[in-house]
Amino acid sequence: MQKGAWAELAVSGTEFSCKVTPRARRSSITRDGSMIKISVTAAAEDGKATAAVTEALAHALGVAKSRLTLLRGAISRNKVFRLD
């Protein structure tokens, strides 16, 4: 996916609900209505998968990783991020 492909969604204060699949064969990110599905190759240990998800979402939105705040789901497959 190109950086900033979903730039139209990058509005401050927006919350993104994500369903995460760790240890996937390859990384991918898709949008299904209001739900974002993210697959990452990183394992779900020591926050590696969450960091990979943050990076993938920031890349798709075309923003810096530091602008995304994890609101819910630090150890869950369902995560909610807010764009600051």
Secondary structure, 3 states (H helix, E strand, C coil): CCCCCCHHHCCCCCEEEEEEECCCCCCEEEEECCEEEEECCCCCCCCHHHHHHHHHHHHHHCCCHHHEEEEECCCCCEEEEEEC
